[in-house]
Structure formats: C-alpha cells, structure tokens
Amino acid sequence: MLALKTVSDFIDSVASDSPAPGGGSVSALAGALGAALTAMVCHLTIGKKKYEDVQAEMIGLLGQADELKARLTSLIDQDTEAFNRVMEAFGMPRTTEAEKERRSTAIQEATKQATLVPLEVMKLAERALTLAKSVAEKGNVNSISDAGVAGLMLRAACEGAALNVRINLATLKDGQFVAETRALMDAIATNVEVLADGLRKRVETVLS
C-alpha cells in the first residue's frame, strides 16, 4: 500500500517511470496533510486556558479533521488502483468486434470510476477547508502559520484533483455523467477558492 510506505519511498515511487502513483495520489496526500495540520492546531488549542470558550468546538473540529485525514489517506491508494484498472481495460484483447466492444465498454466504466476518486478528493478537501478556516479564526494564534499551510495544502489537493477529473471527463461518452460531474466540480472549485482566500486573509491579518 502506498499509504504505508515511508515518505522517501513514496516520493521515489512518484518520481519513477511508472505513471502511477501520480498527480491523483499526490493530491489525496496533500489533502490528508492539510487535514492533519488542521487536527494539529485543534490539539494545540484544546486545554489552553486562553481558549476555554472554544474548547467544545475545537474538540468537535478535531474529530471531523481526523475522519477526513483517514478518508483522504485511503484515497492515495484508491486513485492508483483506479488508474491501474483503466490500464487493464486498455490491455484487453481487441481482435474481434465483440472483443472490441467489451474493451470499449470496460474502458469507459473504468474511466468513470477513476473520475469519481479525484472528485471525492475534491469533496473532502472542501470539507476540510471549512474546518481549517474555523481553526484559523478561533484556534491557537501561535499556530496560525500551520493553519495557513493547511489551507494551502487543501487548496492544492482540490485543484490537483480537479485536473484529474477533467482529463478523465474528456474521454467519456456519457454526456449526462460528464455534465453533472463538471457542474459539481466547478461548484466545489469555486467554493474552495472562496474558503482558501478567506483563510489566507485571516493568516495574513494575524501575521502582519
């Protein structure tokens, strides 16, 4: 499993001549790291007398951040697995017309599933950004830079995942699926931009 590799081994896997793990897995990892930093700021706020009035909220945010971290971590491997299934479909025999039809159908189905993985990364990154913004606004001000990095990582996760969604949509023939997925992707991307900009402004205000 990619998620169980050492950092060095994972980086080497990405740098190899294999097309996977690639941008999709890296985007999921960026999201997991962003959620992890959000959880860290929660930990550094909980128990501090100065932040007694937000203890309950921080505990709740911590639980959500930990959940999102775990889900995004699982998507590191899911993205590569989905890509491998697409490659397997392309490797199917295509001698007869029947084989060509089965291969084409398999490619379309595998590509559709490979589209849903980065779309899920986008959804989770959006949710994690909402948490990170709250943490930046109410959490331990001494960790504001960490909250800022969380925002940057989550924005990168979303934007990176969006590129993977788009490249897959370009090869799909299911017009309804393409239209619905693109609309959802655009809505998430727009909201993520707003959230990330708001978080960045909070960080800049504190650090200025």
Disulfide bonds with the S-S distance in Angstrom:
none
